[in-house]
Amino acid sequence: MKTIKSATLESLDAICVDVEATFTKGLPSFSIVGLASSSIQESKDRVKSALLTNDFKFPPKKITINLSPSDINKNGTHFDLSIALLIAMYDTKVKFDDFFIFAELALDGTLKDNSSIFPSILSLAKKIKDLNVLVPKSIEEKIAMIPNINVYSVKNLNEAIMFFNSKDKENYKVKQPKIPCDTLQINNELFFYNKKYELDFNDVKGQRLAKRAALISVSGNHNIIFEGSPGCGKSMIIKRLQYIMPPQTVEQILEKAKLDSLNLIEPNFDGSRVFRSPHHTSTKASIFGGGTKSSKIGEVALSNNGILFFDELPHFPKTILEAMREPLEDYKILISRVNSKVNYETKFLFACAMNPCPCGNLLSSTKQCRCNEMEITRYKSKLSDPFCDRIDLFVTMNEVNYDDKADLNSKKMHEIVLNTFKLQKQRGQKDLNGKLKNEDIKKYCVLDEEGENILNKATQNYSLSFRSINKVLKVARTIADIENSINIKKEHILEALSFRKR
């Protein structure tokens, strides 16, 4: 019996699978066992065609392929090459022990990629040191981005057989490419970011307060809501946040690429953050993930380390808005089904835009509001106090005047973000200010005496909850970082309080 190592993807984690083969006397047959999905069962025809096209004789024996462990459901077309190699080299003395093999076979023996190869190898790399993988040549650069693994690539089935017969496998080894973006080194750790501003804040005229709030939001990863009349620039500002986000670690870039692969998007490694913007008619399952048999990923998990944008916030169903409370508070979400229970991280920047009333003209100085009090109350009651308590910054935007000019561009704002990011990391923070844990708030959010007095008065006058106090402290910490202040001062607390919901 010969064995080749591979893996199957269960949600976001890879499970090691041993592809075993036996060739016994009996009527010629070819069967695959071990809870293999229909995509794996179909590999029998692909493997037969690839072998016969490349002049390999199919053994006239009873061939049994087992995918072990046999009590776990497996799926994916990347088992094709493993099965083909076991059959093509059944009478050759060769060991496959050191390699994990992933590739789909074309009918002519050419090797192909599929959506689960990259996430599977990335997951295995976190569990196994000095991982050796054999992959199709077409995806060698993408796989080689994963650190601390040895990547070998071949074009087709014939090359794969030559690879295992070869004594010098270094000829097939792929060099690790550099991530194509700018770098920032802090405390011996390397961070990556992009200086391309496809959408620039220079296009936003006026709205100085809104841009200031946007800068604070991005610098500390704080959740933010923009409220204003239609056309004042709410969505315009939020869509530009993606390009001035703080740098990422290699792990975060790879995590984004992994989620892109699962979402059938070709991953890139340019250092940009993910930006997700579901429509308000989206279902609850599409936002949070789910499914009847397995727990599939939703928009909340796909937004991890990036931005989740809810436009027309009050038009989202109240059940969805209330369900957002857990991922915004705990930074993770558990999708529980009968057959699977999966935890997803949800450390994203939650950005929202809303009108002040159903017709949108409540705050307008030129247009008359057509809504009655009951309609306005019903519209705003979609946002409960517990939901609003999880938002750091509330910004009311004015209408744009013809004379307004742009005072800040994305390049200048990004420089400030990079500086505040550097200060946070030099303090030893693992997370940005907006996602600090309660024990870290006491450590990093140090107030001077005046600032503490102001916060105590605000707590009494506005009946701030414990969560609200922490939100004010975290926003004030970010404002202090923007101003290059070591401690949080009175003016930082006052500005943070000005962004609380009234």
Secondary structure, DSSP 8 states (H G I E B T S, - for coil): -EEEEEEEEETTEEEEEEEEEEEESSS-EEEEESSB-HHHHTHHHHHHHHHHHTT----SSEEEEEEESTTS-B--GGGHHHHHHHHHTTTS----TT-EE--EE-TTSBEE--TTHHHHHHHHHHHSTTEEEEEEGGGHHHHHTSTTEEEEEESBHHHHHHHHH-S-GGGGB------SSEEEEETTEEEEE----SS-GGGS-S-HHHHHHHHHHHHHT--EEEE--TTSSHHHHHHHHGGG---B-HHHHHHHHHHHHHTT-----SS---EE---TT--HHHHH-B-SSS-B--HHHHTTTSEEEEESGGGS-HHHHHHTHHHHHHSEEEEE-SS-EEEEE---EEEEEE-SSSSS-TT-SSS-----HHHHHHHHTTS-HHHHTT-SEEEE-----TT------HHHHHHHHHHHHHHHHHTT-SS-GGG--HHHHHHH--B-HHHHHHHHHHHHHHT--HHHHHHHHHHHHHHHHHTT-SSB-HHHHHHHHHTS--
